[in-house]
């Protein structure tokens, strides 16, 4: 593997971390995760570093983790524990960024999904452009919104987080700003100028950094047909207790007025893994009452159960249907929402055992001096 899949640049008191795997849309692999974890730790300890920028080369910021390689590796070796340990490192990296003691500026120009959202949603400054496309479409491949999504989704206005998590719907930059997922919106043509302006920062003063970014802010309203403009309908539907009730409520609204976003939400949910939908809803609801470190630990346990097929093969089937064979016809187990029992969902909370039926270590995050991540405090 080339050591240049992540570039690390120094410029005075600023450090720049650049995802550099554009041919793979900057999807993360183990080497990239380990490199970033090591360098971010070093930057935090270096008193000469005042600010860190995070960006991606190419048309995508980061489409997530390399789930195809993950699935193939487990199938080929018959062991899931190695990739679970890589995932452990990824969540540790997310937590490091969430509790970082120096300002982080994420320049999110292009697609950001999954693990890419995990890298950016935990930063102090989240700058988006007209090219930004955000989504957490994990339910479409038999997984659930992770990398801390149960924490940051649960803190969005109303039940907008449940809407995003269950449907995997896409947002543009203006919608991210309106909902609080982004802190600033600028035009992509101004990104280089913004970077140059930030290069001369010689302190970690948040207000000074914010003042620099604000000079490039562009005012652009959200689209008229944006789902975010229909938050009252989203709140009424996605506040329901069960996935079945949410879907039924959406279908009732669609029967009255077939708005495009409602039809799309219904179709996305109906094509997703029924088990993933129920697990995702419970995860986001629990996230409202939990700190980030609790959310990450729970998501790690869930993912281990997905990798080891504790409940079903939906992860492997989802990757096959959506990313490998691309027939887009996954055969979920079970195939219908009403067949996914509460007992099945409860299994994701059970103790994890490794390939040799030994106890598997849960996610142990390092003690950090900074307060745990709070989306509200970073807006």
VEXDREN-2710 file (C-alpha; in Angstrom, 1 decimal):
% VEXDREN-2710
k/r/px/py/pz
1/UNK/0.0/0.0/0.0
2/UNK/1.2/3.5/-0.8
3/UNK/1.9/5.6/2.3
4/UNK/0.4/8.6/0.4
5/UNK/-3.3/7.6/0.7
6/UNK/-3.3/10.3/3.4
7/UNK/-1.2/13.4/2.9
8/UNK/0.1/15.4/5.9
9/UNK/1.2/18.9/5.2
10/UNK/2.8/21.5/7.5
11/UNK/2.3/25.2/7.1
12/UNK/3.5/27.5/9.8
13/UNK/1.3/26.7/12.9
14/UNK/-1.3/24.8/10.8
15/UNK/-1.4/21.2/9.9
16/UNK/-3.4/19.8/7.0
17/UNK/-4.7/16.2/6.8
18/UNK/-5.8/15.3/3.2
19/UNK/-7.5/12.1/2.3
20/UNK/-5.8/11.1/-0.9
21/UNK/-7.6/8.1/-2.4
22/UNK/-9.7/9.8/-5.0
23/UNK/-10.0/6.8/-7.3
24/UNK/-11.9/5.1/-4.4
25/UNK/-13.7/8.3/-3.4
26/UNK/-11.5/8.5/-0.4
27/UNK/-13.1/5.5/1.3
28/UNK/-11.1/4.6/4.4
29/UNK/-8.9/1.5/4.9
30/UNK/-6.9/0.3/7.9
31/UNK/-3.7/2.1/6.8
32/UNK/-5.4/5.4/6.4
33/UNK/-7.1/5.1/9.8
34/UNK/-3.8/4.1/11.6
35/UNK/-1.9/7.0/9.9
36/UNK/-4.5/9.6/10.9
37/UNK/-4.8/8.3/14.4
38/UNK/-1.0/8.6/14.9
39/UNK/-0.7/12.0/13.3
40/UNK/-3.6/13.6/15.0
41/UNK/-2.2/12.4/18.4
42/UNK/1.2/13.9/17.5
43/UNK/-0.3/17.2/16.4
44/UNK/-2.3/17.4/19.7
45/UNK/0.9/17.1/21.7
46/UNK/2.9/19.6/19.6
47/UNK/2.7/23.1/21.1
48/UNK/3.6/24.7/17.8
49/UNK/0.4/23.3/16.2
50/UNK/-2.5/25.7/16.6
51/UNK/-5.0/24.5/14.0
52/UNK/-5.7/21.3/12.0
53/UNK/-7.5/21.2/8.6
54/UNK/-9.1/18.1/7.3
55/UNK/-10.1/17.7/3.6
56/UNK/-10.3/15.2/0.8
57/UNK/-8.8/15.2/-2.7
58/UNK/-11.0/14.7/-5.7
59/UNK/-14.8/14.9/-6.1
60/UNK/-15.5/13.2/-2.8
61/UNK/-14.5/14.1/0.8
62/UNK/-15.0/10.4/1.9
63/UNK/-17.8/8.0/1.1
64/UNK/-17.1/5.9/4.2
65/UNK/-15.2/2.8/5.1
66/UNK/-14.2/0.3/2.5
67/UNK/-17.0/-2.1/3.3
68/UNK/-16.5/-4.2/0.2
69/UNK/-13.0/-5.0/1.2
70/UNK/-14.2/-5.6/4.7
71/UNK/-16.8/-8.1/3.6
72/UNK/-14.5/-9.8/1.2
73/UNK/-11.8/-10.2/3.9
74/UNK/-14.1/-11.8/6.4
75/UNK/-15.5/-14.2/3.8
76/UNK/-12.1/-15.1/2.5
77/UNK/-10.5/-15.7/5.9
78/UNK/-13.5/-16.9/7.8
79/UNK/-12.5/-14.5/10.6
80/UNK/-14.1/-11.2/11.5
81/UNK/-12.0/-10.1/14.5
82/UNK/-9.3/-8.4/12.5
83/UNK/-11.6/-6.0/10.7
84/UNK/-13.4/-5.5/14.0
85/UNK/-10.1/-4.3/15.5
86/UNK/-9.7/-1.9/12.6
87/UNK/-13.2/-0.6/13.3
88/UNK/-12.2/-0.2/16.9
89/UNK/-9.4/2.1/15.8
90/UNK/-11.8/4.1/13.6
91/UNK/-14.1/4.8/16.5
92/UNK/-11.1/5.7/18.7
93/UNK/-10.1/8.2/16.0
94/UNK/-13.7/9.6/15.9
95/UNK/-13.5/10.0/19.7
96/UNK/-10.1/11.7/19.5
97/UNK/-11.5/14.3/17.0
98/UNK/-14.6/14.8/19.2
99/UNK/-12.5/15.6/22.2
100/UNK/-9.6/17.3/20.5
101/UNK/-7.9/20.1/22.4
102/UNK/-7.1/22.2/19.3
103/UNK/-9.5/23.6/16.7
104/UNK/-10.4/21.3/13.8
105/UNK/-11.7/22.6/10.5
106/UNK/-13.3/20.0/8.2
107/UNK/-13.6/21.3/4.6
108/UNK/-16.4/19.1/3.3
109/UNK/-16.5/19.6/-0.5
110/UNK/-18.1/16.6/-2.2
111/UNK/-19.7/13.4/-1.0
112/UNK/-19.5/12.6/2.7
113/UNK/-21.0/9.4/4.0
114/UNK/-20.6/6.8/6.7
115/UNK/-17.2/6.9/8.2
116/UNK/-16.5/10.2/6.5
117/UNK/-19.3/11.7/8.5
118/UNK/-17.8/10.2/11.6
119/UNK/-14.6/12.1/10.9
120/UNK/-16.3/15.4/10.2
121/UNK/-19.4/15.6/12.4
122/UNK/-17.2/15.6/15.5
123/UNK/-15.1/18.6/14.5
124/UNK/-15.5/22.2/15.8
125/UNK/-15.9/23.7/12.3
126/UNK/-17.8/21.9/9.6
127/UNK/-17.6/23.9/6.3
128/UNK/-19.7/22.8/3.4
129/UNK/-20.1/24.0/-0.2
130/UNK/-22.6/23.7/-3.1
131/UNK/-20.9/20.4/-4.0
132/UNK/-21.5/18.7/-0.7
133/UNK/-23.7/15.7/-0.5
134/UNK/-24.3/14.0/2.9
135/UNK/-25.9/10.7/3.6
136/UNK/-25.8/7.8/6.0
137/UNK/-27.3/5.0/3.9
138/UNK/-26.2/2.1/6.0
139/UNK/-29.6/0.5/6.3
140/UNK/-29.4/-0.2/2.5
141/UNK/-26.5/-2.6/3.1
142/UNK/-27.7/-4.3/6.2
143/UNK/-26.0/-2.1/8.7
144/UNK/-27.0/1.0/10.8
145/UNK/-25.8/4.6/11.1
146/UNK/-22.6/4.4/13.1
147/UNK/-19.4/6.3/13.8
148/UNK/-21.3/8.3/16.4
149/UNK/-24.4/8.9/14.3
150/UNK/-26.7/7.7/17.1
151/UNK/-25.3/10.7/19.0
152/UNK/-25.3/13.4/16.4
153/UNK/-28.5/12.3/14.6
154/UNK/-30.4/12.3/17.9
155/UNK/-29.4/15.9/18.5
156/UNK/-30.8/17.3/15.3
157/UNK/-34.1/19.3/15.3
158/UNK/-37.1/17.3/16.1
159/UNK/-37.0/13.8/14.6
160/UNK/-34.9/14.8/11.6
161/UNK/-32.2/12.4/12.7
162/UNK/-34.6/9.4/12.6
163/UNK/-35.6/10.5/9.1
164/UNK/-32.0/10.6/7.9
165/UNK/-31.0/7.4/9.7
166/UNK/-33.9/5.2/8.5
167/UNK/-34.1/6.4/4.9
168/UNK/-30.4/7.2/4.1
169/UNK/-31.8/10.3/2.4
170/UNK/-29.2/12.8/0.9
171/UNK/-28.7/16.3/2.0
172/UNK/-26.9/19.1/0.2
173/UNK/-24.8/21.8/1.9
174/UNK/-27.6/24.2/2.6
175/UNK/-29.7/21.5/4.2
176/UNK/-26.7/20.5/6.4
177/UNK/-26.3/24.1/7.5
178/UNK/-30.0/24.5/8.2
179/UNK/-30.2/21.3/10.3
180/UNK/-27.0/22.0/12.2
181/UNK/-24.8/19.3/10.6
182/UNK/-22.6/22.0/9.2
183/UNK/-21.4/25.3/10.8
184/UNK/-20.6/27.3/7.7
185/UNK/-21.5/27.3/4.0
186/UNK/-19.1/28.8/1.4
187/UNK/-18.7/28.5/-2.3
188/UNK/-16.2/25.9/-3.5
189/UNK/-14.3/28.5/-5.5
190/UNK/-13.4/30.2/-2.2
191/UNK/-11.9/27.1/-0.6
192/UNK/-8.3/27.8/-1.6
193/UNK/-8.6/31.3/-0.4
194/UNK/-10.0/30.1/2.9
195/UNK/-7.2/27.6/3.3
196/UNK/-4.6/30.3/2.7
197/UNK/-6.2/32.6/5.2
198/UNK/-6.2/29.8/7.8
199/UNK/-2.6/29.0/7.2
200/UNK/-1.5/32.2/8.9
201/UNK/-3.4/31.5/12.1
202/UNK/-1.0/31.7/15.0
203/UNK/-3.3/30.8/17.9
204/UNK/-6.0/28.3/18.8
205/UNK/-8.5/31.1/19.6
206/UNK/-11.9/29.8/18.3
207/UNK/-13.4/33.2/17.9
208/UNK/-10.5/34.3/15.7
209/UNK/-10.8/31.2/13.5
210/UNK/-14.5/31.7/13.2
211/UNK/-14.0/35.3/12.2
212/UNK/-11.7/34.2/9.3
213/UNK/-14.2/31.6/8.1
214/UNK/-17.1/34.1/8.3
215/UNK/-15.4/36.3/5.8
216/UNK/-16.0/33.6/3.2
217/UNK/-19.6/32.6/4.2
218/UNK/-22.1/32.7/1.4
219/UNK/-25.9/33.0/2.0
220/UNK/-27.9/30.5/0.0
221/UNK/-31.4/29.3/1.1
222/UNK/-32.5/25.6/1.0
223/UNK/-34.5/24.3/-1.9
224/UNK/-38.3/24.8/-1.9
225/UNK/-38.8/21.0/-2.2
226/UNK/-36.4/20.2/0.6
227/UNK/-37.6/17.7/3.1
228/UNK/-36.2/20.0/5.9
229/UNK/-39.0/22.5/5.0
230/UNK/-41.5/19.8/6.0
231/UNK/-40.1/19.2/9.4
232/UNK/-43.7/19.2/10.9
233/UNK/-44.5/16.1/8.8
234/UNK/-41.2/14.5/9.6
235/UNK/-41.8/15.0/13.3
236/UNK/-45.3/13.6/13.1
237/UNK/-44.2/10.5/11.2
238/UNK/-40.8/9.7/12.7
239/UNK/-41.8/10.3/16.3
240/UNK/-43.9/7.1/16.1
241/UNK/-42.8/4.3/18.4
242/UNK/-42.1/1.6/15.8
243/UNK/-40.8/1.4/12.3
244/UNK/-44.0/-0.1/11.1
245/UNK/-46.0/2.9/12.5
246/UNK/-43.5/5.4/10.9
247/UNK/-43.9/3.7/7.5
248/UNK/-47.7/3.6/7.9
249/UNK/-47.8/7.3/8.8
250/UNK/-45.7/8.2/5.8
251/UNK/-48.0/6.2/3.5
252/UNK/-51.0/8.0/5.0
253/UNK/-49.5/11.4/4.1
254/UNK/-48.5/10.1/0.6
255/UNK/-52.1/9.1/0.0
256/UNK/-53.2/12.7/0.8
257/UNK/-50.4/14.5/-1.1
258/UNK/-47.7/12.5/-2.9
259/UNK/-44.8/14.8/-2.2
260/UNK/-41.7/13.6/-3.9
261/UNK/-39.6/13.4/-0.7
262/UNK/-42.3/11.3/1.0
263/UNK/-42.5/8.8/-1.8
264/UNK/-38.7/8.6/-1.8
265/UNK/-38.5/8.0/1.9
266/UNK/-41.1/5.2/1.7
267/UNK/-39.2/3.5/-1.1
268/UNK/-35.9/3.8/0.6
269/UNK/-37.3/2.3/3.8
270/UNK/-39.0/-0.5/2.0
271/UNK/-35.8/-1.5/0.2
272/UNK/-33.7/-1.4/3.3
273/UNK/-32.9/-4.3/5.7
274/UNK/-35.9/-4.7/8.0
275/UNK/-33.6/-5.7/10.9
276/UNK/-31.3/-2.7/10.2
277/UNK/-34.3/-0.3/10.3
278/UNK/-35.4/-1.5/13.8
279/UNK/-31.9/-1.5/15.1
280/UNK/-31.2/2.0/13.8
281/UNK/-34.4/3.4/15.3
282/UNK/-33.6/2.0/18.7
283/UNK/-30.0/3.2/18.4
284/UNK/-30.9/6.8/17.6
285/UNK/-33.6/6.9/20.3
286/UNK/-31.1/5.6/22.9
287/UNK/-28.5/8.1/21.7
288/UNK/-30.6/11.0/22.9
289/UNK/-29.9/10.0/26.5
290/UNK/-26.3/9.0/26.1
291/UNK/-22.8/10.6/25.9
292/UNK/-20.8/10.1/22.8
293/UNK/-18.5/7.5/24.3
294/UNK/-21.6/5.4/25.3
295/UNK/-23.0/5.7/21.8
296/UNK/-19.6/4.6/20.2
297/UNK/-19.3/1.6/22.6
298/UNK/-22.9/0.5/21.7
299/UNK/-22.3/0.9/18.0
300/UNK/-19.1/-1.1/18.3
301/UNK/-21.0/-4.0/19.8
302/UNK/-23.7/-3.8/17.2
303/UNK/-21.1/-3.9/14.4
304/UNK/-19.3/-6.9/15.9
305/UNK/-22.5/-8.8/15.9
306/UNK/-23.1/-7.8/12.2
307/UNK/-19.6/-9.0/11.3
308/UNK/-20.0/-12.3/13.2
309/UNK/-23.5/-13.0/11.8
310/UNK/-25.0/-13.3/15.3
311/UNK/-28.5/-12.5/14.0
312/UNK/-28.4/-12.8/10.2
313/UNK/-26.2/-12.3/7.1
314/UNK/-27.8/-9.0/6.1
315/UNK/-24.5/-7.1/6.0
316/UNK/-22.9/-9.5/3.6
317/UNK/-26.0/-9.8/1.5
318/UNK/-26.4/-6.0/1.4
319/UNK/-22.8/-5.5/0.3
320/UNK/-23.2/-8.2/-2.4
321/UNK/-26.4/-6.8/-3.8
322/UNK/-25.5/-3.1/-3.6
323/UNK/-21.8/-2.9/-4.1
324/UNK/-20.4/-6.2/-5.7
325/UNK/-23.0/-7.8/-8.0
326/UNK/-25.0/-4.6/-8.0
327/UNK/-28.3/-6.3/-8.8
328/UNK/-29.9/-4.2/-6.1
329/UNK/-32.0/-7.1/-5.0
330/UNK/-30.9/-8.1/-1.5
331/UNK/-32.6/-11.0/0.1
332/UNK/-32.9/-9.9/3.7
333/UNK/-33.3/-12.2/6.7
334/UNK/-36.1/-11.8/7.7
335/UNK/-37.6/-10.1/4.6
336/UNK/-40.4/-8.2/6.4
337/UNK/-40.6/-5.8/9.3
338/UNK/-43.2/-7.7/11.1
339/UNK/-40.9/-10.8/11.2
340/UNK/-38.2/-8.9/13.0
341/UNK/-38.9/-9.5/16.7
342/UNK/-37.8/-7.5/19.7
343/UNK/-35.8/-10.5/20.8
344/UNK/-33.8/-10.4/17.5
345/UNK/-32.9/-6.8/18.1
346/UNK/-32.0/-7.5/21.7
347/UNK/-29.4/-10.0/20.5
348/UNK/-27.3/-7.0/19.3
349/UNK/-26.9/-6.0/22.9
350/UNK/-25.7/-9.5/24.0
351/UNK/-22.1/-10.3/24.9
352/UNK/-19.8/-10.7/21.9
353/UNK/-17.6/-13.8/21.6
354/UNK/-14.7/-14.1/19.2
355/UNK/-13.9/-16.8/16.7
356/UNK/-12.8/-19.2/19.4
357/UNK/-15.8/-18.5/21.6
358/UNK/-13.8/-16.4/24.1
359/UNK/-15.0/-13.1/25.5
360/UNK/-14.4/-10.3/23.1
361/UNK/-13.1/-7.0/24.4
362/UNK/-15.6/-4.1/24.3
363/UNK/-14.6/-0.7/23.1
364/UNK/-12.4/0.9/25.7
365/UNK/-11.9/4.6/24.9
366/UNK/-9.0/6.5/26.4
367/UNK/-9.7/9.0/29.2
368/UNK/-9.7/12.4/27.7
369/UNK/-9.4/15.7/29.5
370/UNK/-11.9/17.5/27.2
371/UNK/-15.6/17.3/27.6
372/UNK/-17.4/14.7/25.5
373/UNK/-18.7/15.9/22.2
374/UNK/-21.9/17.9/22.2
375/UNK/-23.3/19.0/18.8
376/UNK/-25.1/21.9/20.4
377/UNK/-21.8/23.3/21.8
378/UNK/-20.2/23.3/18.4
379/UNK/-22.8/25.2/16.5
END
